[in-house]
């Protein structure tokens, strides 16, 4: 998954065989995600929560029938 945070907006996604997920949302001044959503085929499929820090980010996602955790590492 490639994600960018610019001007307080979260954008990015992941691509695999036959599937593409888009991530959107807002990131507050303290790094918390607000209005985070994973999208597939232009439909919201999961709510995303979490926090961005200096070296990465972590949180949870919850869809209609499943849920899980996510984490990202900063590469710049």
HTML snippet that shows the backbone in 3Dmol.js (N, CA, C, O; Angstrom):
<script src="https://3Dmol.org/build/3Dmol-min.js"></script>
<div id="view" style="width:600px;height:400px;position:relative"></div>
<script>
const pdb = `
ATOM      1  N   UNK A   1       0.840  -1.170   0.000  1.00  0.00           N
ATOM      2  CA  UNK A   1       0.000   0.000   0.000  1.00  0.00           C
ATOM      3  C   UNK A   1       0.882   1.228   0.000  1.00  0.00           C
ATOM      4  O   UNK A   1       1.807   1.340   0.805  1.00  0.00           O
ATOM      5  N   UNK A   2       0.602   2.132  -0.885  1.00  0.00           N
ATOM      6  CA  UNK A   2       1.277   3.426  -0.933  1.00  0.00           C
ATOM      7  C   UNK A   2       0.294   4.476  -0.458  1.00  0.00           C
ATOM      8  O   UNK A   2      -0.823   4.570  -0.969  1.00  0.00           O
ATOM      9  N   UNK A   3       0.710   5.266   0.521  1.00  0.00           N
ATOM     10  CA  UNK A   3      -0.157   6.294   1.086  1.00  0.00           C
ATOM     11  C   UNK A   3       0.628   7.586   1.213  1.00  0.00           C
ATOM     12  O   UNK A   3       1.813   7.575   1.546  1.00  0.00           O
ATOM     13  N   UNK A   4      -0.038   8.695   0.947  1.00  0.00           N
ATOM     14  CA  UNK A   4       0.565  10.013   1.120  1.00  0.00           C
ATOM     15  C   UNK A   4      -0.365  10.874   1.965  1.00  0.00           C
ATOM     16  O   UNK A   4      -1.588  10.750   1.898  1.00  0.00           O
ATOM     17  N   UNK A   5       0.243  11.749   2.762  1.00  0.00           N
ATOM     18  CA  UNK A   5      -0.516  12.734   3.516  1.00  0.00           C
ATOM     19  C   UNK A   5       0.007  14.099   3.093  1.00  0.00           C
ATOM     20  O   UNK A   5       1.166  14.436   3.331  1.00  0.00           O
ATOM     21  N   UNK A   6      -0.858  14.871   2.469  1.00  0.00           N
ATOM     22  CA  UNK A   6      -0.493  16.206   2.013  1.00  0.00           C
ATOM     23  C   UNK A   6      -1.615  17.176   2.367  1.00  0.00           C
ATOM     24  O   UNK A   6      -2.784  16.918   2.081  1.00  0.00           O
ATOM     25  N   UNK A   7      -1.254  18.279   2.986  1.00  0.00           N
ATOM     26  CA  UNK A   7      -2.209  19.320   3.374  1.00  0.00           C
ATOM     27  C   UNK A   7      -3.364  18.744   4.180  1.00  0.00           C
ATOM     28  O   UNK A   7      -4.511  19.164   4.024  1.00  0.00           O
ATOM     29  N   UNK A   8      -3.054  17.774   5.048  1.00  0.00           N
ATOM     30  CA  UNK A   8      -4.067  17.201   5.918  1.00  0.00           C
ATOM     31  C   UNK A   8      -4.980  16.171   5.289  1.00  0.00           C
ATOM     32  O   UNK A   8      -5.943  15.736   5.920  1.00  0.00           O
ATOM     33  N   UNK A   9      -4.694  15.767   4.042  1.00  0.00           N
ATOM     34  CA  UNK A   9      -5.519  14.769   3.349  1.00  0.00           C
ATOM     35  C   UNK A   9      -4.742  13.489   3.135  1.00  0.00           C
ATOM     36  O   UNK A   9      -3.583  13.515   2.721  1.00  0.00           O
ATOM     37  N   UNK A  10      -5.381  12.371   3.419  1.00  0.00           N
ATOM     38  CA  UNK A  10      -4.826  11.033   3.223  1.00  0.00           C
ATOM     39  C   UNK A  10      -5.301  10.522   1.874  1.00  0.00           C
ATOM     40  O   UNK A  10      -6.490  10.592   1.564  1.00  0.00           O
ATOM     41  N   UNK A  11      -4.374  10.007   1.067  1.00  0.00           N
ATOM     42  CA  UNK A  11      -4.745   9.411  -0.212  1.00  0.00           C
ATOM     43  C   UNK A  11      -3.761   8.293  -0.519  1.00  0.00           C
ATOM     44  O   UNK A  11      -2.629   8.296  -0.035  1.00  0.00           O
ATOM     45  N   UNK A  12      -4.198   7.350  -1.315  1.00  0.00           N
ATOM     46  CA  UNK A  12      -3.326   6.256  -1.715  1.00  0.00           C
ATOM     47  C   UNK A  12      -4.125   4.996  -1.954  1.00  0.00           C
ATOM     48  O   UNK A  12      -5.342   5.040  -2.128  1.00  0.00           O
ATOM     49  N   UNK A  13      -3.427   3.867  -1.961  1.00  0.00           N
ATOM     50  CA  UNK A  13      -4.118   2.613  -2.179  1.00  0.00           C
ATOM     51  C   UNK A  13      -3.185   1.445  -2.360  1.00  0.00           C
ATOM     52  O   UNK A  13      -1.967   1.554  -2.220  1.00  0.00           O
ATOM     53  N   UNK A  14      -3.802   0.317  -2.676  1.00  0.00           N
ATOM     54  CA  UNK A  14      -3.074  -0.935  -2.877  1.00  0.00           C
ATOM     55  C   UNK A  14      -3.653  -1.639  -4.102  1.00  0.00           C
ATOM     56  O   UNK A  14      -4.844  -1.529  -4.393  1.00  0.00           O
ATOM     57  N   UNK A  15      -2.801  -2.354  -4.803  1.00  0.00           N
ATOM     58  CA  UNK A  15      -3.224  -3.072  -5.998  1.00  0.00           C
ATOM     59  C   UNK A  15      -2.719  -4.494  -5.918  1.00  0.00           C
ATOM     60  O   UNK A  15      -1.564  -4.729  -5.561  1.00  0.00           O
ATOM     61  N   UNK A  16      -3.573  -5.443  -6.249  1.00  0.00           N
ATOM     62  CA  UNK A  16      -3.203  -6.851  -6.292  1.00  0.00           C
ATOM     63  C   UNK A  16      -3.903  -7.492  -7.466  1.00  0.00           C
ATOM     64  O   UNK A  16      -4.498  -6.808  -8.299  1.00  0.00           O
ATOM     65  N   UNK A  17      -3.829  -8.810  -7.531  1.00  0.00           N
ATOM     66  CA  UNK A  17      -4.509  -9.512  -8.605  1.00  0.00           C
ATOM     67  C   UNK A  17      -6.000  -9.260  -8.534  1.00  0.00           C
ATOM     68  O   UNK A  17      -6.637  -9.604  -7.539  1.00  0.00           O
ATOM     69  N   UNK A  18      -6.560  -8.674  -9.553  1.00  0.00           N
ATOM     70  CA  UNK A  18      -7.997  -8.461  -9.681  1.00  0.00           C
ATOM     71  C   UNK A  18      -8.615  -7.583  -8.601  1.00  0.00           C
ATOM     72  O   UNK A  18      -9.837  -7.593  -8.448  1.00  0.00           O
ATOM     73  N   UNK A  19      -7.835  -6.832  -7.854  1.00  0.00           N
ATOM     74  CA  UNK A  19      -8.407  -5.970  -6.822  1.00  0.00           C
ATOM     75  C   UNK A  19      -7.585  -4.687  -6.684  1.00  0.00           C
ATOM     76  O   UNK A  19      -6.357  -4.700  -6.773  1.00  0.00           O
ATOM     77  N   UNK A  20      -8.294  -3.588  -6.465  1.00  0.00           N
ATOM     78  CA  UNK A  20      -7.640  -2.312  -6.185  1.00  0.00           C
ATOM     79  C   UNK A  20      -8.396  -1.664  -5.036  1.00  0.00           C
ATOM     80  O   UNK A  20      -9.622  -1.559  -5.075  1.00  0.00           O
ATOM     81  N   UNK A  21      -7.682  -1.237  -4.031  1.00  0.00           N
ATOM     82  CA  UNK A  21      -8.257  -0.563  -2.873  1.00  0.00           C
ATOM     83  C   UNK A  21      -7.729   0.866  -2.852  1.00  0.00           C
ATOM     84  O   UNK A  21      -6.532   1.090  -3.028  1.00  0.00           O
ATOM     85  N   UNK A  22      -8.610   1.824  -2.639  1.00  0.00           N
ATOM     86  CA  UNK A  22      -8.238   3.233  -2.525  1.00  0.00           C
ATOM     87  C   UNK A  22      -8.481   3.662  -1.089  1.00  0.00           C
ATOM     88  O   UNK A  22      -9.503   3.313  -0.498  1.00  0.00           O
ATOM     89  N   UNK A  23      -7.546   4.418  -0.524  1.00  0.00           N
ATOM     90  CA  UNK A  23      -7.681   4.937   0.839  1.00  0.00           C
ATOM     91  C   UNK A  23      -7.851   6.445   0.784  1.00  0.00           C
ATOM     92  O   UNK A  23      -7.120   7.134   0.073  1.00  0.00           O
ATOM     93  N   UNK A  24      -8.830   6.961   1.547  1.00  0.00           N
ATOM     94  CA  UNK A  24      -9.044   8.394   1.643  1.00  0.00           C
ATOM     95  C   UNK A  24      -9.300   8.772   3.094  1.00  0.00           C
ATOM     96  O   UNK A  24      -9.608   7.910   3.917  1.00  0.00           O
ATOM     97  N   UNK A  25      -9.174  10.042   3.407  1.00  0.00           N
ATOM     98  CA  UNK A  25      -9.476  10.532   4.742  1.00  0.00           C
ATOM     99  C   UNK A  25      -8.753  11.828   5.022  1.00  0.00           C
ATOM    100  O   UNK A  25      -8.100  12.402   4.151  1.00  0.00           O
ATOM    101  N   UNK A  26      -8.883  12.271   6.251  1.00  0.00           N
ATOM    102  CA  UNK A  26      -8.206  13.483   6.709  1.00  0.00           C
ATOM    103  C   UNK A  26      -7.267  13.088   7.836  1.00  0.00           C
ATOM    104  O   UNK A  26      -7.520  12.120   8.554  1.00  0.00           O
ATOM    105  N   UNK A  27      -6.178  13.839   7.991  1.00  0.00           N
ATOM    106  CA  UNK A  27      -5.222  13.600   9.074  1.00  0.00           C
ATOM    107  C   UNK A  27      -5.075  14.905   9.852  1.00  0.00           C
ATOM    108  O   UNK A  27      -4.696  15.935   9.294  1.00  0.00           O
ATOM    109  N   UNK A  28      -5.382  14.844  11.151  1.00  0.00           N
ATOM    110  CA  UNK A  28      -5.316  16.024  11.991  1.00  0.00           C
ATOM    111  C   UNK A  28      -3.892  16.392  12.369  1.00  0.00           C
ATOM    112  O   UNK A  28      -2.947  15.675  12.040  1.00  0.00           O
ATOM    113  N   UNK A  29      -3.744  17.509  13.058  1.00  0.00           N
ATOM    114  CA  UNK A  29      -2.423  18.016  13.442  1.00  0.00           C
ATOM    115  C   UNK A  29      -1.647  17.061  14.345  1.00  0.00           C
ATOM    116  O   UNK A  29      -0.416  17.058  14.322  1.00  0.00           O
ATOM    117  N   UNK A  30      -2.344  16.254  15.137  1.00  0.00           N
ATOM    118  CA  UNK A  30      -1.660  15.295  16.012  1.00  0.00           C
ATOM    119  C   UNK A  30      -1.511  13.921  15.375  1.00  0.00           C
ATOM    120  O   UNK A  30      -1.050  12.985  16.028  1.00  0.00           O
ATOM    121  N   UNK A  31      -1.900  13.785  14.091  1.00  0.00           N
ATOM    122  CA  UNK A  31      -1.706  12.551  13.345  1.00  0.00           C
ATOM    123  C   UNK A  31      -2.892  11.618  13.298  1.00  0.00           C
ATOM    124  O   UNK A  31      -2.820  10.574  12.649  1.00  0.00           O
ATOM    125  N   UNK A  32      -3.996  11.960  13.970  1.00  0.00           N
ATOM    126  CA  UNK A  32      -5.149  11.062  13.982  1.00  0.00           C
ATOM    127  C   UNK A  32      -5.900  11.124  12.652  1.00  0.00           C
ATOM    128  O   UNK A  32      -6.025  12.185  12.041  1.00  0.00           O
ATOM    129  N   UNK A  33      -6.393   9.969  12.220  1.00  0.00           N
ATOM    130  CA  UNK A  33      -7.156   9.878  10.978  1.00  0.00           C
ATOM    131  C   UNK A  33      -8.626  10.155  11.282  1.00  0.00           C
ATOM    132  O   UNK A  33      -9.192   9.595  12.221  1.00  0.00           O
ATOM    133  N   UNK A  34      -9.234  11.021  10.483  1.00  0.00           N
ATOM    134  CA  UNK A  34     -10.665  11.307  10.576  1.00  0.00           C
ATOM    135  C   UNK A  34     -11.299  10.984   9.225  1.00  0.00           C
ATOM    136  O   UNK A  34     -10.697  11.229   8.180  1.00  0.00           O
ATOM    137  N   UNK A  35     -12.476  10.450   9.247  1.00  0.00           N
ATOM    138  CA  UNK A  35     -13.213  10.129   8.017  1.00  0.00           C
ATOM    139  C   UNK A  35     -12.432   9.199   7.098  1.00  0.00           C
ATOM    140  O   UNK A  35     -12.520   9.323   5.876  1.00  0.00           O
ATOM    141  N   UNK A  36     -11.660   8.258   7.674  1.00  0.00           N
ATOM    142  CA  UNK A  36     -10.890   7.326   6.868  1.00  0.00           C
ATOM    143  C   UNK A  36     -11.768   6.237   6.269  1.00  0.00           C
ATOM    144  O   UNK A  36     -12.602   5.647   6.956  1.00  0.00           O
ATOM    145  N   UNK A  37     -11.570   5.978   4.976  1.00  0.00           N
ATOM    146  CA  UNK A  37     -12.368   4.970   4.277  1.00  0.00           C
ATOM    147  C   UNK A  37     -11.480   4.214   3.293  1.00  0.00           C
ATOM    148  O   UNK A  37     -10.647   4.817   2.616  1.00  0.00           O
ATOM    149  N   UNK A  38     -11.658   2.878   3.214  1.00  0.00           N
ATOM    150  CA  UNK A  38     -11.108   2.063   2.140  1.00  0.00           C
ATOM    151  C   UNK A  38     -12.229   1.892   1.123  1.00  0.00           C
ATOM    152  O   UNK A  38     -13.362   1.575   1.484  1.00  0.00           O
ATOM    153  N   UNK A  39     -11.905   2.105  -0.158  1.00  0.00           N
ATOM    154  CA  UNK A  39     -12.865   2.010  -1.252  1.00  0.00           C
ATOM    155  C   UNK A  39     -12.453   0.891  -2.203  1.00  0.00           C
ATOM    156  O   UNK A  39     -11.265   0.662  -2.433  1.00  0.00           O
ATOM    157  N   UNK A  40     -13.442   0.202  -2.749  1.00  0.00           N
ATOM    158  CA  UNK A  40     -13.212  -0.798  -3.800  1.00  0.00           C
ATOM    159  C   UNK A  40     -14.335  -0.647  -4.815  1.00  0.00           C
ATOM    160  O   UNK A  40     -15.509  -0.625  -4.448  1.00  0.00           O
ATOM    161  N   UNK A  41     -13.984  -0.546  -6.063  1.00  0.00           N
ATOM    162  CA  UNK A  41     -14.970  -0.373  -7.139  1.00  0.00           C
ATOM    163  C   UNK A  41     -15.915   0.785  -6.834  1.00  0.00           C
ATOM    164  O   UNK A  41     -17.124   0.674  -7.036  1.00  0.00           O
ATOM    165  N   UNK A  42     -15.364   1.894  -6.348  1.00  0.00           N
ATOM    166  CA  UNK A  42     -16.100   3.118  -6.043  1.00  0.00           C
ATOM    167  C   UNK A  42     -17.149   2.946  -4.943  1.00  0.00           C
ATOM    168  O   UNK A  42     -18.066   3.758  -4.824  1.00  0.00           O
ATOM    169  N   UNK A  43     -17.010   1.875  -4.132  1.00  0.00           N
ATOM    170  CA  UNK A  43     -17.899   1.652  -2.989  1.00  0.00           C
ATOM    171  C   UNK A  43     -17.079   1.639  -1.715  1.00  0.00           C
ATOM    172  O   UNK A  43     -15.991   1.063  -1.684  1.00  0.00           O
ATOM    173  N   UNK A  44     -17.584   2.265  -0.666  1.00  0.00           N
ATOM    174  CA  UNK A  44     -16.917   2.232   0.636  1.00  0.00           C
ATOM    175  C   UNK A  44     -17.010   0.814   1.182  1.00  0.00           C
ATOM    176  O   UNK A  44     -18.107   0.272   1.320  1.00  0.00           O
ATOM    177  N   UNK A  45     -15.854   0.203   1.498  1.00  0.00           N
ATOM    178  CA  UNK A  45     -15.864  -1.169   1.989  1.00  0.00           C
ATOM    179  C   UNK A  45     -15.368  -1.297   3.430  1.00  0.00           C
ATOM    180  O   UNK A  45     -15.564  -2.341   4.052  1.00  0.00           O
ATOM    181  N   UNK A  46     -14.735  -0.263   3.968  1.00  0.00           N
ATOM    182  CA  UNK A  46     -14.266  -0.327   5.355  1.00  0.00           C
ATOM    183  C   UNK A  46     -14.021   1.070   5.906  1.00  0.00           C
ATOM    184  O   UNK A  46     -13.625   1.986   5.185  1.00  0.00           O
ATOM    185  N   UNK A  47     -14.266   1.205   7.197  1.00  0.00           N
ATOM    186  CA  UNK A  47     -13.939   2.418   7.929  1.00  0.00           C
ATOM    187  C   UNK A  47     -12.514   2.260   8.457  1.00  0.00           C
ATOM    188  O   UNK A  47     -12.155   1.192   8.954  1.00  0.00           O
ATOM    189  N   UNK A  48     -11.709   3.299   8.354  1.00  0.00           N
ATOM    190  CA  UNK A  48     -10.303   3.244   8.755  1.00  0.00           C
ATOM    191  C   UNK A  48     -10.064   4.230   9.896  1.00  0.00           C
ATOM    192  O   UNK A  48     -10.440   5.398   9.804  1.00  0.00           O
ATOM    193  N   UNK A  49      -9.441   3.754  10.968  1.00  0.00           N
ATOM    194  CA  UNK A  49      -9.033   4.625  12.067  1.00  0.00           C
ATOM    195  C   UNK A  49      -7.553   4.395  12.324  1.00  0.00           C
ATOM    196  O   UNK A  49      -7.002   3.378  11.902  1.00  0.00           O
ATOM    197  N   UNK A  50      -6.906   5.324  13.009  1.00  0.00           N
ATOM    198  CA  UNK A  50      -5.496   5.161  13.332  1.00  0.00           C
ATOM    199  C   UNK A  50      -4.816   6.487  13.532  1.00  0.00           C
ATOM    200  O   UNK A  50      -5.447   7.543  13.563  1.00  0.00           O
ATOM    201  N   UNK A  51      -3.499   6.403  13.669  1.00  0.00           N
ATOM    202  CA  UNK A  51      -2.690   7.584  13.932  1.00  0.00           C
ATOM    203  C   UNK A  51      -1.378   7.511  13.167  1.00  0.00           C
ATOM    204  O   UNK A  51      -0.739   6.461  13.104  1.00  0.00           O
ATOM    205  N   UNK A  52      -0.982   8.649  12.583  1.00  0.00           N
ATOM    206  CA  UNK A  52       0.322   8.775  11.939  1.00  0.00           C
ATOM    207  C   UNK A  52       1.305   9.357  12.943  1.00  0.00           C
ATOM    208  O   UNK A  52       0.981  10.290  13.678  1.00  0.00           O
ATOM    209  N   UNK A  53       2.507   8.799  12.965  1.00  0.00           N
ATOM    210  CA  UNK A  53       3.580   9.317  13.799  1.00  0.00           C
ATOM    211  C   UNK A  53       4.763   9.710  12.939  1.00  0.00           C
ATOM    212  O   UNK A  53       4.643   9.771  11.716  1.00  0.00           O
ATOM    213  N   UNK A  54       5.907   9.977  13.557  1.00  0.00           N
ATOM    214  CA  UNK A  54       7.096  10.424  12.830  1.00  0.00           C
ATOM    215  C   UNK A  54       7.651   9.360  11.882  1.00  0.00           C
ATOM    216  O   UNK A  54       8.140   9.698  10.804  1.00  0.00           O
ATOM    217  N   UNK A  55       7.584   8.093  12.259  1.00  0.00           N
ATOM    218  CA  UNK A  55       8.210   7.044  11.442  1.00  0.00           C
ATOM    219  C   UNK A  55       7.225   6.069  10.826  1.00  0.00           C
ATOM    220  O   UNK A  55       7.643   5.150  10.121  1.00  0.00           O
ATOM    221  N   UNK A  56       5.931   6.235  11.066  1.00  0.00           N
ATOM    222  CA  UNK A  56       4.968   5.316  10.489  1.00  0.00           C
ATOM    223  C   UNK A  56       3.566   5.608  10.973  1.00  0.00           C
ATOM    224  O   UNK A  56       3.290   6.679  11.513  1.00  0.00           O
ATOM    225  N   UNK A  57       2.682   4.644  10.774  1.00  0.00           N
ATOM    226  CA  UNK A  57       1.293   4.795  11.169  1.00  0.00           C
ATOM    227  C   UNK A  57       0.726   3.425  11.479  1.00  0.00           C
ATOM    228  O   UNK A  57       1.246   2.413  11.010  1.00  0.00           O
ATOM    229  N   UNK A  58      -0.340   3.387  12.267  1.00  0.00           N
ATOM    230  CA  UNK A  58      -0.995   2.119  12.587  1.00  0.00           C
ATOM    231  C   UNK A  58      -2.431   2.399  12.988  1.00  0.00           C
ATOM    232  O   UNK A  58      -2.767   3.500  13.424  1.00  0.00           O
ATOM    233  N   UNK A  59      -3.271   1.390  12.834  1.00  0.00           N
ATOM    234  CA  UNK A  59      -4.658   1.542  13.217  1.00  0.00           C
ATOM    235  C   UNK A  59      -5.463   0.298  12.916  1.00  0.00           C
ATOM    236  O   UNK A  59      -4.918  -0.798  12.782  1.00  0.00           O
ATOM    237  N   UNK A  60      -6.768   0.484  12.812  1.00  0.00           N
ATOM    238  CA  UNK A  60      -7.709  -0.600  12.568  1.00  0.00           C
ATOM    239  C   UNK A  60      -8.581  -0.253  11.359  1.00  0.00           C
ATOM    240  O   UNK A  60      -8.739   0.914  11.001  1.00  0.00           O
ATOM    241  N   UNK A  61      -9.142  -1.291  10.742  1.00  0.00           N
ATOM    242  CA  UNK A  61     -10.146  -1.113   9.702  1.00  0.00           C
ATOM    243  C   UNK A  61     -11.301  -2.050  10.023  1.00  0.00           C
ATOM    244  O   UNK A  61     -11.093  -3.117  10.601  1.00  0.00           O
ATOM    245  N   UNK A  62     -12.507  -1.663   9.655  1.00  0.00           N
ATOM    246  CA  UNK A  62     -13.671  -2.489   9.915  1.00  0.00           C
ATOM    247  C   UNK A  62     -14.631  -2.411   8.746  1.00  0.00           C
ATOM    248  O   UNK A  62     -15.109  -1.336   8.383  1.00  0.00           O
ATOM    249  N   UNK A  63     -14.908  -3.574   8.162  1.00  0.00           N
ATOM    250  CA  UNK A  63     -15.875  -3.677   7.077  1.00  0.00           C
ATOM    251  C   UNK A  63     -17.168  -4.267   7.599  1.00  0.00           C
ATOM    252  O   UNK A  63     -17.331  -4.433   8.808  1.00  0.00           O
ATOM    253  N   UNK A  64     -18.087  -4.585   6.705  1.00  0.00           N
ATOM    254  CA  UNK A  64     -19.386  -5.102   7.126  1.00  0.00           C
ATOM    255  C   UNK A  64     -19.301  -6.515   7.683  1.00  0.00           C
ATOM    256  O   UNK A  64     -20.118  -6.894   8.523  1.00  0.00           O
ATOM    257  N   UNK A  65     -18.330  -7.302   7.234  1.00  0.00           N
ATOM    258  CA  UNK A  65     -18.255  -8.685   7.709  1.00  0.00           C
ATOM    259  C   UNK A  65     -16.881  -9.090   8.227  1.00  0.00           C
ATOM    260  O   UNK A  65     -16.679 -10.248   8.592  1.00  0.00           O
ATOM    261  N   UNK A  66     -15.943  -8.166   8.265  1.00  0.00           N
ATOM    262  CA  UNK A  66     -14.613  -8.495   8.764  1.00  0.00           C
ATOM    263  C   UNK A  66     -13.916  -7.236   9.254  1.00  0.00           C
ATOM    264  O   UNK A  66     -14.364  -6.120   8.991  1.00  0.00           O
ATOM    265  N   UNK A  67     -12.825  -7.427   9.964  1.00  0.00           N
ATOM    266  CA  UNK A  67     -12.052  -6.305  10.480  1.00  0.00           C
ATOM    267  C   UNK A  67     -10.613  -6.734  10.650  1.00  0.00           C
ATOM    268  O   UNK A  67     -10.304  -7.925  10.605  1.00  0.00           O
ATOM    269  N   UNK A  68      -9.732  -5.770  10.845  1.00  0.00           N
ATOM    270  CA  UNK A  68      -8.331  -6.102  11.022  1.00  0.00           C
ATOM    271  C   UNK A  68      -7.520  -4.883  11.431  1.00  0.00           C
ATOM    272  O   UNK A  68      -8.060  -3.818  11.732  1.00  0.00           O
ATOM    273  N   UNK A  69      -6.225  -5.072  11.430  1.00  0.00           N
ATOM    274  CA  UNK A  69      -5.307  -3.997  11.777  1.00  0.00           C
ATOM    275  C   UNK A  69      -4.447  -3.684  10.559  1.00  0.00           C
ATOM    276  O   UNK A  69      -4.305  -4.513   9.659  1.00  0.00           O
ATOM    277  N   UNK A  70      -3.881  -2.494  10.537  1.00  0.00           N
ATOM    278  CA  UNK A  70      -2.981  -2.091   9.461  1.00  0.00           C
ATOM    279  C   UNK A  70      -1.824  -1.319  10.072  1.00  0.00           C
ATOM    280  O   UNK A  70      -1.940  -0.746  11.156  1.00  0.00           O
ATOM    281  N   UNK A  71      -0.716  -1.313   9.362  1.00  0.00           N
ATOM    282  CA  UNK A  71       0.430  -0.494   9.776  1.00  0.00           C
ATOM    283  C   UNK A  71       1.223  -0.102   8.540  1.00  0.00           C
ATOM    284  O   UNK A  71       1.253  -0.830   7.548  1.00  0.00           O
ATOM    285  N   UNK A  72       1.859   1.048   8.612  1.00  0.00           N
ATOM    286  CA  UNK A  72       2.688   1.576   7.528  1.00  0.00           C
ATOM    287  C   UNK A  72       3.992   2.064   8.087  1.00  0.00           C
ATOM    288  O   UNK A  72       4.053   2.521   9.228  1.00  0.00           O
ATOM    289  N   UNK A  73       5.038   1.972   7.295  1.00  0.00           N
ATOM    290  CA  UNK A  73       6.351   2.481   7.682  1.00  0.00           C
ATOM    291  C   UNK A  73       6.713   3.620   6.746  1.00  0.00           C
ATOM    292  O   UNK A  73       6.489   3.539   5.538  1.00  0.00           O
ATOM    293  N   UNK A  74       7.274   4.679   7.309  1.00  0.00           N
ATOM    294  CA  UNK A  74       7.669   5.826   6.496  1.00  0.00           C
ATOM    295  C   UNK A  74       8.996   5.529   5.791  1.00  0.00           C
ATOM    296  O   UNK A  74       9.933   5.023   6.410  1.00  0.00           O
ATOM    297  N   UNK A  75       9.070   5.849   4.489  1.00  0.00           N
ATOM    298  CA  UNK A  75      10.275   5.584   3.711  1.00  0.00           C
ATOM    299  C   UNK A  75      11.018   6.832   3.323  1.00  0.00           C
ATOM    300  O   UNK A  75      12.089   6.711   2.727  1.00  0.00           O
ATOM    301  N   UNK A  76      10.540   8.021   3.612  1.00  0.00           N
ATOM    302  CA  UNK A  76      11.249   9.234   3.268  1.00  0.00           C
ATOM    303  C   UNK A  76      11.884   9.832   4.489  1.00  0.00           C
ATOM    304  O   UNK A  76      12.535  10.873   4.399  1.00  0.00           O
TER     305      UNK A  76
END
`;
const viewer = $3Dmol.createViewer("view");
viewer.addModel(pdb, "pdb");
viewer.setStyle({}, {cartoon: {color: "spectrum"}});
viewer.zoomTo();
viewer.render();
</script>
